[in-house]
Amino acid sequence: MDRKVVIPGDLLSEDIKKSGEGTYVKNEKVYSLLYGLANYRDKINVIPLAGKYVPAPGDNVIGVVKDITFSNWIVDINSPYDGLLHISEFPKRIESDEMSNYLRIGSSIMTRVKDVDSTMKVELTLSDRKLGLIKTGRIIEISHTRVPRLIGKGGSMISMLKKELNCNIFVGQNGRSWINGSSEDMDLALKTVLLIEKEAHTNGLTDRIVEYLKKEKGAKS
Amino acid sequence: MEECNDNISFFKEGLRLDSRRPDELRPIKIEAGVLARADGSCYIEMGGNKVIAAVYGPREVHPRHLQEVTRAIVRYRYNMASFSVEERKRPGPDRRSHEISKVSREALEPVILTSYFPRSVIDVFVEVLQADAGTRTAGINAASVALADAGIPMKSMISACAAGKVGDTLVLDPMKEEDNFGQADMPVAMTPNGDITLLQMDGRFTKDEFSQALEMAMKGCREIYELQRKCLIGKYAQLETEPFLEVQVCD
């Protein structure tokens, strides 16, 4: 894989068909929009090294309830824009005055972005078996730009982690991940996730993490 | 601007008082990502100028009435520390810093893709710790690197540099003495491909001098662009070779 650090305004290609994410086209040429890593494949994508999470429909995210209104929970999703979880999106039919019996201010939830409109009103939903209130486990927050590496190509990294660590892991696109398992397993899982965040821009990461886990486990037994 | 004082000589054997050639920049040092709390930051030294820039956002707009439905707003605050100049500067915003904040914001706004973040704000704070003429250009250079460091989408970087006239000679990047007793000072900010986003002039140039000075300033901007670029790319290279330095934050 061919990768290179680029800064905003760098010329990436003269073929406008190669314009991917994080790029723009001017005068039939492709330039970078971001400071990040340019990936040269069929299309050129620039992966940012920093930045805020902007919600997109279909994203799984982990949020914290920060307010309750007449028919909505207002959820902090680690983004410039708050999420709105409408009462009708709760899996059970509940009344407005009993909303705080189910999700209180400070409750952490696994949720999904249902829709985002042009004014960035973010609608969330809980209508899936794997979504809902977080009761046990731990939440770790990393930069959302590192999430693709935590998941790996086709989910390779995350499925390896789940297997090797004996943990249940839910990765939110907003950079928050939920980890559930025995307390020693979670300790190692947290360390591993932080290591992935730190080395997200390097090549051959999954293999190195496998090595790392082997060593850590060897040290324990 | 003061009239040229004939008692002062700005040149010694063809070189300037700090032994620079007329078309030479002062030494520049740029460092990105110096602040742990800010989303993006940059520290720059341009000769005697020491400036730090911090970028926060995109984030929610407070007060709410300033927010725009279709795009992000950009706020730029230029501030000089009371100890940044020889005689203590009265702290707080004044006429001069208001003006500089406005023109600097307008120098950066054209390259920022504000439409990506409706109803939000991108805050840029520029603090001058030590001033030695040309703080607004140093501030813009730092802010541009800090914006890139914050991961904000931009069409290109912005570089800024001043040209001036002292003792009837055009000079690049005037220092304090040349600024105070010179005949003209002209800060310029531009994109690497030459689109000018800021052009101010204080004092007098003839038409020819103006085009020459502009050419000179643009050449300076290109040199600064290379340094900005080196700084940003170098930050990543350092991450790759050295073990990551943990930033300790006291809570």
Interface residues (C-beta under 8 A of the other chain):
Chain A: V5 I7 P8 G9 G22 Y24 K26 Y31 L33 L34 Y35 G36 P48 L49 A50 G51 K52 V54 P80 Y81 D82 S118 T119 M120 T145 K198 H201 T202
Chain B: D39 G40 G57 P58 R59 E60 V69 T70 V111 L113 Y116 F117 P118 R119 S120 A148 D149 A150 G151 I152 P153 M154 K155 S156 M157 T191 P192 N193 Q228 R229 L232 I233 Y236 A237 L239 E240 F244
